[in-house]
Amino acid sequence: MTDEPGREPAHDPQDLERLLISRQWVGDIDGMAALFEQNAVVDSGEGQLTRSREAIRALFAEITATGRKFAAGNQAPAVVSGDLALTSTHLPDGTVTAEVARRQGDGTWLWVIDRFSVA
């Protein structure tokens, strides 16, 4: 799936984190959700799994409505194997994220699995 017109697509799995943060900071909830495959899953902690792009959109809308802003961290180099990539970021609060991205038919990347914190 290509991103909607006017939005920069992720041409590299490393682009996804930056795009997510920049879209959240300007309130582009639809753009945040567009970085995920239709049947993606997000583990936001405490055993809560959010499944599907629409549900992920609702989760991001709730988070953004609280005024919480995602922080940029130190992103580790993506580990890429064929059409899959593991991305992770060490955040300023000490937590580490982990995500799995998949290359789409048009060469862009979308997340399939996102775990907000693994540490």
N, CA, C and O atoms as CSV, one atom per row, in Angstrom:
chain,resi,resn,atom,element,x,y,z
A,1,MET,N,N,0.839,-1.177,0.000
A,1,MET,CA,C,0.000,0.000,0.000
A,1,MET,C,C,0.881,1.236,0.000
A,1,MET,O,O,1.786,1.353,0.826
A,2,THR,N,N,0.632,2.137,-0.897
A,2,THR,CA,C,1.358,3.394,-0.864
A,2,THR,C,C,0.642,4.335,0.080
A,2,THR,O,O,-0.562,4.215,0.307
A,3,ASP,N,N,1.387,5.261,0.621
A,3,ASP,CA,C,0.820,6.250,1.519
A,3,ASP,C,C,-0.075,7.191,0.711
A,3,ASP,O,O,0.008,7.231,-0.517
A,4,GLU,N,N,-0.916,7.933,1.393
A,4,GLU,CA,C,-1.811,8.859,0.715
A,4,GLU,C,C,-1.020,9.973,0.050
A,4,GLU,O,O,0.069,10.319,0.508
A,5,PRO,N,N,-1.564,10.547,-1.040
A,5,PRO,CA,C,-0.878,11.647,-1.710
A,5,PRO,C,C,-0.580,12.781,-0.731
A,5,PRO,O,O,-1.385,13.091,0.147
A,6,GLY,N,N,0.592,13.392,-0.898
A,6,GLY,CA,C,0.972,14.495,-0.036
A,6,GLY,C,C,1.728,14.069,1.208
A,6,GLY,O,O,2.313,14.912,1.889
A,7,ARG,N,N,1.730,12.791,1.517
A,7,ARG,CA,C,2.486,12.293,2.669
A,7,ARG,C,C,3.710,11.544,2.162
A,7,ARG,O,O,3.637,10.760,1.216
A,8,GLU,N,N,4.809,11.802,2.804
A,8,GLU,CA,C,6.047,11.112,2.464
A,8,GLU,C,C,5.928,9.639,2.852
A,8,GLU,O,O,5.602,9.338,4.001
A,9,PRO,N,N,6.184,8.719,1.929
A,9,PRO,CA,C,6.181,7.300,2.289
A,9,PRO,C,C,7.522,6.894,2.891
A,9,PRO,O,O,8.519,7.602,2.749
A,10,ALA,N,N,7.534,5.768,3.550
A,10,ALA,CA,C,8.773,5.221,4.116
A,10,ALA,C,C,9.459,4.389,3.035
A,10,ALA,O,O,9.028,3.279,2.723
A,11,HIS,N,N,10.523,4.937,2.472
A,11,HIS,CA,C,11.285,4.209,1.450
A,11,HIS,C,C,12.318,3.290,2.077
A,11,HIS,O,O,12.926,2.464,1.395
A,12,ASP,N,N,12.513,3.438,3.376
A,12,ASP,CA,C,13.461,2.642,4.141
A,12,ASP,C,C,12.786,2.363,5.484
A,12,ASP,O,O,12.073,3.229,5.992
A,13,PRO,N,N,12.983,1.194,6.070
A,13,PRO,CA,C,12.336,0.938,7.361
A,13,PRO,C,C,12.751,1.940,8.438
A,13,PRO,O,O,12.003,2.181,9.385
A,14,GLN,N,N,13.941,2.521,8.292
A,14,GLN,CA,C,14.408,3.526,9.253
A,14,GLN,C,C,13.557,4.802,9.206
A,14,GLN,O,O,13.565,5.581,10.160
A,15,ASP,N,N,12.831,5.020,8.119
A,15,ASP,CA,C,11.991,6.217,7.983
A,15,ASP,C,C,10.756,6.174,8.873
A,15,ASP,O,O,10.234,7.224,9.247
A,16,LEU,N,N,10.282,4.989,9.218
A,16,LEU,CA,C,8.993,4.852,9.886
A,16,LEU,C,C,8.922,5.599,11.214
A,16,LEU,O,O,7.943,6.301,11.468
A,17,GLU,N,N,9.926,5.463,12.057
A,17,GLU,CA,C,9.916,6.114,13.373
A,17,GLU,C,C,9.855,7.634,13.232
A,17,GLU,O,O,9.057,8.298,13.893
A,18,ARG,N,N,10.695,8.165,12.376
A,18,ARG,CA,C,10.726,9.614,12.149
A,18,ARG,C,C,9.374,10.111,11.642
A,18,ARG,O,O,8.869,11.130,12.112
A,19,LEU,N,N,8.793,9.395,10.689
A,19,LEU,CA,C,7.501,9.793,10.136
A,19,LEU,C,C,6.395,9.720,11.194
A,19,LEU,O,O,5.531,10.595,11.254
A,20,LEU,N,N,6.423,8.679,12.023
A,20,LEU,CA,C,5.417,8.555,13.078
A,20,LEU,C,C,5.474,9.749,14.018
A,20,LEU,O,O,4.444,10.350,14.325
A,21,ILE,N,N,6.658,10.091,14.470
A,21,ILE,CA,C,6.816,11.198,15.415
A,21,ILE,C,C,6.423,12.524,14.776
A,21,ILE,O,O,5.689,13.309,15.377
A,22,SER,N,N,6.902,12.775,13.571
A,22,SER,CA,C,6.592,14.059,12.935
A,22,SER,C,C,5.096,14.196,12.671
A,22,SER,O,O,4.548,15.291,12.799
A,23,ARG,N,N,4.437,13.121,12.310
A,23,ARG,CA,C,2.992,13.185,12.068
A,23,ARG,C,C,2.226,13.388,13.371
A,23,ARG,O,O,1.230,14.111,13.402
A,24,GLN,N,N,2.686,12.754,14.442
A,24,GLN,CA,C,1.988,12.952,15.708
A,24,GLN,C,C,2.125,14.401,16.172
A,24,GLN,O,O,1.161,14.988,16.663
A,25,TRP,N,N,3.284,14.963,16.022
A,25,TRP,CA,C,3.530,16.327,16.498
A,25,TRP,C,C,2.667,17.355,15.771
A,25,TRP,O,O,2.388,18.419,16.325
A,26,VAL,N,N,2.238,17.060,14.541
A,26,VAL,CA,C,1.350,17.992,13.825
A,26,VAL,C,C,-0.106,17.536,13.876
A,26,VAL,O,O,-0.968,18.145,13.242
A,27,GLY,N,N,-0.388,16.467,14.629
A,27,GLY,CA,C,-1.759,16.009,14.792
A,27,GLY,C,C,-2.319,15.215,13.634
A,27,GLY,O,O,-3.538,15.125,13.486
A,28,ASP,N,N,-1.453,14.629,12.796
A,28,ASP,CA,C,-1.897,13.838,11.637
A,28,ASP,C,C,-2.109,12.385,12.053
A,28,ASP,O,O,-1.280,11.519,11.774
A,29,ILE,N,N,-3.231,12.135,12.722
A,29,ILE,CA,C,-3.544,10.799,13.223
A,29,ILE,C,C,-3.710,9.807,12.072
A,29,ILE,O,O,-3.221,8.680,12.149
A,30,ASP,N,N,-4.396,10.219,11.010
A,30,ASP,CA,C,-4.560,9.332,9.858
A,30,ASP,C,C,-3.211,8.973,9.257
A,30,ASP,O,O,-2.986,7.835,8.844
A,31,GLY,N,N,-2.312,9.956,9.211
A,31,GLY,CA,C,-0.970,9.707,8.683
A,31,GLY,C,C,-0.173,8.748,9.548
A,31,GLY,O,O,0.626,7.960,9.041
A,32,MET,N,N,-0.395,8.817,10.869
A,32,MET,CA,C,0.273,7.873,11.771
A,32,MET,C,C,-0.203,6.458,11.477
A,32,MET,O,O,0.601,5.536,11.338
A,33,ALA,N,N,-1.518,6.295,11.385
A,33,ALA,CA,C,-2.091,4.964,11.136
A,33,ALA,C,C,-1.670,4.428,9.769
A,33,ALA,O,O,-1.538,3.217,9.591
A,34,ALA,N,N,-1.460,5.324,8.807
A,34,ALA,CA,C,-1.077,4.911,7.458
A,34,ALA,C,C,0.304,4.275,7.401
A,34,ALA,O,O,0.680,3.713,6.373
A,35,LEU,N,N,1.064,4.353,8.484
A,35,LEU,CA,C,2.390,3.730,8.537
A,35,LEU,C,C,2.316,2.255,8.922
A,35,LEU,O,O,3.344,1.592,9.056
A,36,PHE,N,N,1.096,1.743,9.098
A,36,PHE,CA,C,0.868,0.357,9.506
A,36,PHE,C,C,0.071,-0.382,8.443
A,36,PHE,O,O,-0.790,0.195,7.779
A,37,GLU,N,N,0.373,-1.678,8.292
A,37,GLU,CA,C,-0.438,-2.515,7.406
A,37,GLU,C,C,-1.861,-2.621,7.967
A,37,GLU,O,O,-2.095,-2.387,9.153
A,38,GLN,N,N,-2.795,-2.978,7.095
A,38,GLN,CA,C,-4.207,-3.092,7.500
A,38,GLN,C,C,-4.408,-3.986,8.720
A,38,GLN,O,O,-5.211,-3.656,9.592
A,39,ASN,N,N,-3.708,-5.094,8.799
A,39,ASN,CA,C,-3.902,-6.058,9.888
A,39,ASN,C,C,-2.766,-6.037,10.904
A,39,ASN,O,O,-2.485,-7.044,11.553
A,40,ALA,N,N,-2.125,-4.900,11.036
A,40,ALA,CA,C,-1.011,-4.767,11.981
A,40,ALA,C,C,-1.503,-4.897,13.417
A,40,ALA,O,O,-2.694,-4.770,13.700
A,41,VAL,N,N,-0.557,-5.152,14.313
A,41,VAL,CA,C,-0.868,-5.240,15.744
A,41,VAL,C,C,0.124,-4.382,16.524
A,41,VAL,O,O,1.320,-4.365,16.236
A,42,VAL,N,N,-0.411,-3.665,17.527
A,42,VAL,CA,C,0.408,-2.837,18.406
A,42,VAL,C,C,0.250,-3.343,19.827
A,42,VAL,O,O,-0.868,-3.525,20.311
A,43,ASP,N,N,1.381,-3.572,20.496
A,43,ASP,CA,C,1.396,-3.913,21.916
A,43,ASP,C,C,1.820,-2.648,22.648
A,43,ASP,O,O,2.997,-2.288,22.663
A,44,SER,N,N,0.839,-1.974,23.257
A,44,SER,CA,C,1.132,-0.711,23.937
A,44,SER,C,C,1.423,-0.917,25.414
A,44,SER,O,O,1.505,0.047,26.175
A,45,GLY,N,N,1.577,-2.157,25.817
A,45,GLY,CA,C,1.931,-2.456,27.204
A,45,GLY,C,C,0.755,-2.977,28.004
A,45,GLY,O,O,-0.400,-2.885,27.587
A,46,GLU,N,N,1.078,-3.529,29.167
A,46,GLU,CA,C,0.069,-4.052,30.084
A,46,GLU,C,C,-0.849,-5.079,29.422
A,46,GLU,O,O,-2.026,-5.186,29.765
A,47,GLY,N,N,-0.294,-5.836,28.466
A,47,GLY,CA,C,-1.045,-6.903,27.821
A,47,GLY,C,C,-2.111,-6.430,26.855
A,47,GLY,O,O,-2.959,-7.221,26.442
A,48,GLN,N,N,-2.088,-5.167,26.488
A,48,GLN,CA,C,-3.096,-4.621,25.585
A,48,GLN,C,C,-2.604,-4.690,24.150
A,48,GLN,O,O,-1.638,-4.021,23.783
A,49,LEU,N,N,-3.278,-5.507,23.336
A,49,LEU,CA,C,-2.953,-5.604,21.922
A,49,LEU,C,C,-4.023,-4.871,21.126
A,49,LEU,O,O,-5.220,-5.068,21.335
A,50,THR,N,N,-3.575,-4.033,20.221
A,50,THR,CA,C,-4.483,-3.289,19.349
A,50,THR,C,C,-4.294,-3.844,17.952
A,50,THR,O,O,-3.192,-3.815,17.404
A,51,ARG,N,N,-5.381,-4.350,17.378
A,51,ARG,CA,C,-5.306,-5.033,16.081
A,51,ARG,C,C,-6.102,-4.280,15.029
A,51,ARG,O,O,-7.256,-3.920,15.262
A,52,SER,N,N,-5.512,-4.047,13.905
A,52,SER,CA,C,-6.068,-3.411,12.712
A,52,SER,C,C,-5.706,-1.934,12.664
A,52,SER,O,O,-5.562,-1.265,13.687
A,53,ARG,N,N,-5.566,-1.457,11.438
A,53,ARG,CA,C,-5.183,-0.061,11.240
A,53,ARG,C,C,-6.212,0.888,11.865
A,53,ARG,O,O,-5.832,1.906,12.444
A,54,GLU,N,N,-7.493,0.574,11.757
A,54,GLU,CA,C,-8.527,1.445,12.338
A,54,GLU,C,C,-8.406,1.514,13.857
A,54,GLU,O,O,-8.520,2.590,14.445
A,55,ALA,N,N,-8.175,0.372,14.485
A,55,ALA,CA,C,-8.014,0.358,15.946
A,55,ALA,C,C,-6.729,1.078,16.354
A,55,ALA,O,O,-6.697,1.756,17.381
A,56,ILE,N,N,-5.683,0.935,15.561
A,56,ILE,CA,C,-4.420,1.635,15.827
A,56,ILE,C,C,-4.642,3.138,15.696
A,56,ILE,O,O,-4.118,3.916,16.493
A,57,ARG,N,N,-5.408,3.544,14.704
A,57,ARG,CA,C,-5.737,4.956,14.540
A,57,ARG,C,C,-6.440,5.479,15.793
A,57,ARG,O,O,-6.104,6.552,16.292
A,58,ALA,N,N,-7.412,4.723,16.297
A,58,ALA,CA,C,-8.138,5.139,17.506
A,58,ALA,C,C,-7.191,5.230,18.707
A,58,ALA,O,O,-7.297,6.158,19.509
A,59,LEU,N,N,-6.271,4.277,18.835
A,59,LEU,CA,C,-5.289,4.312,19.921
A,59,LEU,C,C,-4.447,5.580,19.844
A,59,LEU,O,O,-4.256,6.260,20.851
A,60,PHE,N,N,-3.943,5.900,18.653
A,60,PHE,CA,C,-3.124,7.097,18.497
A,60,PHE,C,C,-3.941,8.366,18.733
A,60,PHE,O,O,-3.411,9.350,19.249
A,61,ALA,N,N,-5.207,8.358,18.367
A,61,ALA,CA,C,-6.069,9.517,18.631
A,61,ALA,C,C,-6.214,9.726,20.134
A,61,ALA,O,O,-6.159,10.857,20.615
A,62,GLU,N,N,-6.401,8.633,20.875
A,62,GLU,CA,C,-6.516,8.730,22.338
A,62,GLU,C,C,-5.223,9.261,22.963
A,62,GLU,O,O,-5.255,10.152,23.812
A,63,ILE,N,N,-4.102,8.710,22.538
A,63,ILE,CA,C,-2.808,9.131,23.083
A,63,ILE,C,C,-2.564,10.612,22.779
A,63,ILE,O,O,-2.167,11.375,23.660
A,64,THR,N,N,-2.799,11.002,21.557
A,64,THR,CA,C,-2.549,12.376,21.142
A,64,THR,C,C,-3.495,13.342,21.851
A,64,THR,O,O,-3.098,14.461,22.178
A,65,ALA,N,N,-4.728,12.930,22.092
A,65,ALA,CA,C,-5.709,13.787,22.778
A,65,ALA,C,C,-5.269,14.129,24.202
A,65,ALA,O,O,-5.672,15.157,24.747
A,66,THR,N,N,-4.451,13.276,24.801
A,66,THR,CA,C,-3.971,13.549,26.164
A,66,THR,C,C,-2.890,14.624,26.183
A,66,THR,O,O,-2.530,15.130,27.246
A,67,GLY,N,N,-2.375,14.970,25.006
A,67,GLY,CA,C,-1.290,15.945,24.933
A,67,GLY,C,C,0.088,15.306,24.963
A,67,GLY,O,O,1.103,15.986,24.813
A,68,ARG,N,N,0.115,13.991,25.159
A,68,ARG,CA,C,1.399,13.283,25.184
A,68,ARG,C,C,2.018,13.308,23.791
A,68,ARG,O,O,1.353,13.014,22.798
A,69,LYS,N,N,3.281,13.657,23.732
A,69,LYS,CA,C,4.011,13.675,22.468
A,69,LYS,C,C,5.069,12.590,22.478
A,69,LYS,O,O,5.792,12.430,23.461
A,70,PHE,N,N,5.160,11.846,21.393
A,70,PHE,CA,C,6.207,10.852,21.268
A,70,PHE,C,C,7.549,11.567,21.175
A,70,PHE,O,O,7.671,12.605,20.525
A,71,ALA,N,N,8.544,11.002,21.829
A,71,ALA,CA,C,9.881,11.586,21.824
A,71,ALA,C,C,10.783,10.825,20.862
A,71,ALA,O,O,10.679,9.607,20.718
A,72,ALA,N,N,11.655,11.555,20.217
A,72,ALA,CA,C,12.656,10.919,19.367
A,72,ALA,C,C,13.733,10.321,20.260
A,72,ALA,O,O,14.082,10.886,21.296
A,73,GLY,N,N,14.244,9.192,19.853
A,73,GLY,CA,C,15.296,8.540,20.615
A,73,GLY,C,C,16.457,8.184,19.719
A,73,GLY,O,O,16.602,8.729,18.625
A,74,ASN,N,N,17.279,7.271,20.184
A,74,ASN,CA,C,18.406,6.771,19.403
A,74,ASN,C,C,17.981,5.501,18.699
A,74,ASN,O,O,17.826,4.451,19.322
A,75,GLN,N,N,17.794,5.608,17.398
A,75,GLN,CA,C,17.328,4.484,16.615
A,75,GLN,C,C,18.497,3.578,16.252
A,75,GLN,O,O,19.529,4.039,15.763
A,76,ALA,N,N,18.322,2.288,16.495
A,76,ALA,CA,C,19.340,1.308,16.098
A,76,ALA,C,C,19.198,1.050,14.601
A,76,ALA,O,O,18.105,1.197,14.053
A,77,PRO,N,N,20.274,0.673,13.938
A,77,PRO,CA,C,20.162,0.323,12.519
A,77,PRO,C,C,19.171,-0.830,12.343
A,77,PRO,O,O,19.184,-1.790,13.113
A,78,ALA,N,N,18.327,-0.730,11.339
A,78,ALA,CA,C,17.354,-1.789,11.062
A,78,ALA,C,C,18.087,-3.070,10.673
A,78,ALA,O,O,19.121,-3.037,10.006
A,79,VAL,N,N,17.530,-4.190,11.101
A,79,VAL,CA,C,18.022,-5.498,10.686
A,79,VAL,C,C,17.065,-5.976,9.603
A,79,VAL,O,O,15.896,-6.250,9.876
A,80,VAL,N,N,17.563,-6.077,8.377
A,80,VAL,CA,C,16.715,-6.375,7.235
A,80,VAL,C,C,17.035,-7.766,6.705
A,80,VAL,O,O,18.199,-8.123,6.521
A,81,SER,N,N,15.984,-8.544,6.464
A,81,SER,CA,C,16.102,-9.853,5.834
A,81,SER,C,C,15.006,-9.947,4.782
A,81,SER,O,O,13.833,-10.147,5.097
A,82,GLY,N,N,15.411,-9.800,3.532
A,82,GLY,CA,C,14.431,-9.832,2.451
A,82,GLY,C,C,13.436,-8.697,2.584
A,82,GLY,O,O,13.811,-7.525,2.577
A,83,ASP,N,N,12.160,-9.054,2.707
A,83,ASP,CA,C,11.099,-8.052,2.795
A,83,ASP,C,C,10.683,-7.750,4.226
A,83,ASP,O,O,9.676,-7.076,4.446
A,84,LEU,N,N,11.444,-8.239,5.206
A,84,LEU,CA,C,11.149,-7.954,6.615
A,84,LEU,C,C,12.283,-7.161,7.241
A,84,LEU,O,O,13.446,-7.300,6.865
A,85,ALA,N,N,11.917,-6.326,8.206
A,85,ALA,CA,C,12.935,-5.544,8.922
A,85,ALA,C,C,12.538,-5.423,10.384
A,85,ALA,O,O,11.365,-5.249,10.714
A,86,LEU,N,N,13.535,-5.518,11.252
A,86,LEU,CA,C,13.347,-5.273,12.675
A,86,LEU,C,C,13.903,-3.889,12.964
A,86,LEU,O,O,15.074,-3.613,12.702
A,87,THR,N,N,13.054,-3.015,13.509
A,87,THR,CA,C,13.489,-1.679,13.891
A,87,THR,C,C,13.352,-1.542,15.396
A,87,THR,O,O,12.510,-2.191,16.016
A,88,SER,N,N,14.180,-0.696,15.975
A,88,SER,CA,C,14.089,-0.454,17.419
A,88,SER,C,C,14.702,0.902,17.747
A,88,SER,O,O,15.582,1.404,17.048
A,89,THR,N,N,14.201,1.471,18.835
A,89,THR,CA,C,14.663,2.790,19.262
A,89,THR,C,C,14.807,2.800,20.770
A,89,THR,O,O,13.930,2.321,21.489
A,90,HIS,N,N,15.921,3.350,21.252
A,90,HIS,CA,C,16.140,3.558,22.679
A,90,HIS,C,C,15.636,4.958,22.984
A,90,HIS,O,O,16.209,5.941,22.513
A,91,LEU,N,N,14.556,5.058,23.778
A,91,LEU,CA,C,13.907,6.331,24.054
A,91,LEU,C,C,14.554,7.060,25.231
A,91,LEU,O,O,15.223,6.437,26.055
A,92,PRO,N,N,14.359,8.368,25.313
A,92,PRO,CA,C,14.970,9.155,26.396
A,92,PRO,C,C,14.596,8.677,27.800
A,92,PRO,O,O,15.367,8.875,28.739
A,93,ASP,N,N,13.422,8.050,27.959
A,93,ASP,CA,C,13.014,7.575,29.294
A,93,ASP,C,C,13.626,6.225,29.656
A,93,ASP,O,O,13.324,5.673,30.714
A,94,GLY,N,N,14.489,5.685,28.780
A,94,GLY,CA,C,15.160,4.424,29.058
A,94,GLY,C,C,14.490,3.212,28.457
A,94,GLY,O,O,15.080,2.131,28.449
A,95,THR,N,N,13.271,3.353,27.949
A,95,THR,CA,C,12.595,2.217,27.332
A,95,THR,C,C,13.119,2.004,25.914
A,95,THR,O,O,13.744,2.884,25.323
A,96,VAL,N,N,12.852,0.830,25.395
A,96,VAL,CA,C,13.269,0.466,24.051
A,96,VAL,C,C,12.047,-0.045,23.301
A,96,VAL,O,O,11.301,-0.880,23.812
A,97,THR,N,N,11.846,0.457,22.092
A,97,THR,CA,C,10.752,-0.029,21.257
A,97,THR,C,C,11.277,-1.124,20.329
A,97,THR,O,O,12.479,-1.220,20.082
A,98,ALA,N,N,10.371,-1.936,19.825
A,98,ALA,CA,C,10.730,-2.942,18.820
A,98,ALA,C,C,9.577,-3.056,17.837
A,98,ALA,O,O,8.414,-3.136,18.231
A,99,GLU,N,N,9.910,-3.061,16.560
A,99,GLU,CA,C,8.892,-3.135,15.524
A,99,GLU,C,C,9.350,-4.057,14.401
A,99,GLU,O,O,10.545,-4.224,14.157
A,100,VAL,N,N,8.377,-4.648,13.727
A,100,VAL,CA,C,8.642,-5.425,12.524
A,100,VAL,C,C,7.964,-4.702,11.370
A,100,VAL,O,O,6.770,-4.407,11.426
A,101,ALA,N,N,8.731,-4.420,10.328
A,101,ALA,CA,C,8.207,-3.763,9.134
A,101,ALA,C,C,8.281,-4.746,7.966
A,101,ALA,O,O,9.086,-5.677,7.953
A,102,ARG,N,N,7.402,-4.500,6.981
A,102,ARG,CA,C,7.417,-5.338,5.786
A,102,ARG,C,C,7.472,-4.428,4.550
A,102,ARG,O,O,6.775,-3.417,4.465
A,103,ARG,N,N,8.323,-4.827,3.599
A,103,ARG,CA,C,8.394,-4.102,2.331
A,103,ARG,C,C,7.108,-4.395,1.553
A,103,ARG,O,O,6.684,-5.544,1.433
A,104,GLN,N,N,6.505,-3.336,1.034
A,104,GLN,CA,C,5.278,-3.463,0.258
A,104,GLN,C,C,5.606,-3.672,-1.215
A,104,GLN,O,O,6.758,-3.516,-1.621
A,105,GLY,N,N,4.630,-4.015,-1.997
A,105,GLY,CA,C,4.818,-4.276,-3.418
A,105,GLY,C,C,5.422,-3.113,-4.187
A,105,GLY,O,O,6.092,-3.316,-5.200
A,106,ASP,N,N,5.188,-1.885,-3.709
A,106,ASP,CA,C,5.720,-0.705,-4.388
A,106,ASP,C,C,7.099,-0.298,-3.861
A,106,ASP,O,O,7.645,0.726,-4.272
A,107,GLY,N,N,7.664,-1.107,-2.947
A,107,GLY,CA,C,8.993,-0.831,-2.422
A,107,GLY,C,C,9.011,-0.014,-1.141
A,107,GLY,O,O,10.069,0.134,-0.529
A,108,THR,N,N,7.878,0.518,-0.722
A,108,THR,CA,C,7.815,1.260,0.533
A,108,THR,C,C,7.685,0.277,1.698
A,108,THR,O,O,7.499,-0.923,1.491
A,109,TRP,N,N,7.785,0.799,2.925
A,109,TRP,CA,C,7.757,-0.041,4.116
A,109,TRP,C,C,6.614,0.372,5.033
A,109,TRP,O,O,6.329,1.560,5.183
A,110,LEU,N,N,5.958,-0.618,5.649
A,110,LEU,CA,C,4.938,-0.388,6.665
A,110,LEU,C,C,5.204,-1.314,7.834
A,110,LEU,O,O,5.729,-2.414,7.665
A,111,TRP,N,N,4.834,-0.853,9.034
A,111,TRP,CA,C,4.955,-1.711,10.203
A,111,TRP,C,C,3.848,-2.746,10.226
A,111,TRP,O,O,2.716,-2.476,9.824
A,112,VAL,N,N,4.192,-3.946,10.705
A,112,VAL,CA,C,3.266,-5.047,10.882
A,112,VAL,C,C,3.034,-5.281,12.373
A,112,VAL,O,O,1.921,-5.589,12.798
A,113,ILE,N,N,4.095,-5.132,13.159
A,113,ILE,CA,C,4.055,-5.337,14.612
A,113,ILE,C,C,4.808,-4.175,15.254
A,113,ILE,O,O,5.874,-3.773,14.787
A,114,ASP,N,N,4.232,-3.639,16.341
A,114,ASP,CA,C,4.890,-2.555,17.065
A,114,ASP,C,C,4.722,-2.814,18.553
A,114,ASP,O,O,3.599,-2.919,19.046
A,115,ARG,N,N,5.818,-2.915,19.258
A,115,ARG,CA,C,5.795,-3.037,20.725
A,115,ARG,C,C,6.401,-1.768,21.298
A,115,ARG,O,O,7.581,-1.481,21.096
A,116,PHE,N,N,5.573,-1.006,22.021
A,116,PHE,CA,C,6.007,0.294,22.551
A,116,PHE,C,C,7.217,0.183,23.451
A,116,PHE,O,O,8.081,1.059,23.428
A,117,SER,N,N,7.302,-0.886,24.254
A,117,SER,CA,C,8.409,-0.993,25.196
A,117,SER,C,C,8.779,-2.453,25.419
A,117,SER,O,O,7.930,-3.283,25.746
A,118,VAL,N,N,10.053,-2.749,25.235
A,118,VAL,CA,C,10.532,-4.108,25.497
A,118,VAL,C,C,11.456,-4.131,26.702
A,118,VAL,O,O,11.896,-5.203,27.118
A,119,ALA,N,N,11.760,-2.970,27.270
A,119,ALA,CA,C,12.656,-2.913,28.424
A,119,ALA,C,C,12.092,-1.996,29.481
A,119,ALA,O,O,12.705,-1.816,30.534
